[in-house]
Amino acid sequence: MASTRECPSCALEFDDTGNVERCPYCDYEFPQRRSSIHWVAWLLVLLLLWPAIKGLMFLFG
């Protein structure tokens, strides 16, 4: 089952078959995410969970 994707430029939906870099209708180039964004997101998750981790370590430690 293929997923659909909407182009922000022409607002037409098309089948997203893998890593599509351009819109097949208007040739809009989709921005690519860098892998560094994933690392920053995981770091922020860990920093936000740090008080909960410290609290659990205090209770069970």
C-alpha positions as CSV (number, residue, x, y, z in Angstrom):
1,M,0.0,0.0,0.0
2,A,1.7,3.2,-1.2
3,S,1.4,6.3,0.9
4,T,0.4,9.7,-0.6
5,R,2.2,12.9,-0.3
6,E,1.0,16.5,-1.0
7,C,3.3,19.0,-2.7
8,P,3.4,22.3,-0.7
9,S,3.8,24.3,-4.0
10,C,1.0,23.0,-6.3
11,A,-1.1,21.2,-3.6
12,L,-1.5,18.0,-5.7
13,E,-1.2,14.6,-4.1
14,F,0.9,11.9,-5.6
15,D,2.0,8.4,-4.6
16,D,5.2,8.5,-2.5
17,T,7.2,5.5,-3.7
18,G,10.3,5.8,-1.5
19,N,12.5,8.8,-1.3
20,V,11.0,11.3,-3.7
21,E,13.1,14.4,-4.1
22,R,10.9,16.4,-6.6
23,C,7.2,16.8,-7.3
24,P,6.3,15.0,-10.4
25,Y,3.9,17.8,-11.5
26,C,5.6,21.1,-10.8
27,D,9.2,20.0,-10.2
28,Y,9.2,21.4,-6.6
29,E,12.4,20.2,-4.8
30,F,11.5,18.9,-1.4
31,P,14.0,19.9,1.4
32,Q,16.1,17.0,2.7
33,R,16.5,16.4,6.4
34,R,20.0,16.0,7.7
35,S,21.0,13.3,10.1
36,S,22.2,15.9,12.6
37,I,18.6,16.9,13.2
38,H,17.9,13.3,14.5
39,W,20.8,13.5,16.9
40,V,19.7,16.9,18.3
41,A,16.1,15.5,18.7
42,W,17.3,12.5,20.7
43,L,19.6,14.7,22.8
44,L,16.6,17.0,23.6
45,V,14.5,14.0,24.6
46,L,17.2,12.7,26.9
47,L,17.6,16.2,28.5
48,L,13.8,16.5,29.0
49,L,13.7,13.0,30.6
50,W,16.7,13.6,32.8
51,P,14.6,14.7,35.9
52,A,12.4,11.7,35.6
53,I,15.5,9.4,35.4
54,K,17.1,11.0,38.4
55,G,13.8,10.7,40.4
56,L,13.5,7.0,39.5
57,M,17.2,6.4,40.5
58,F,16.5,8.2,43.8
59,L,13.4,6.0,44.5
60,F,14.9,2.7,43.5
61,G,18.6,3.3,44.2
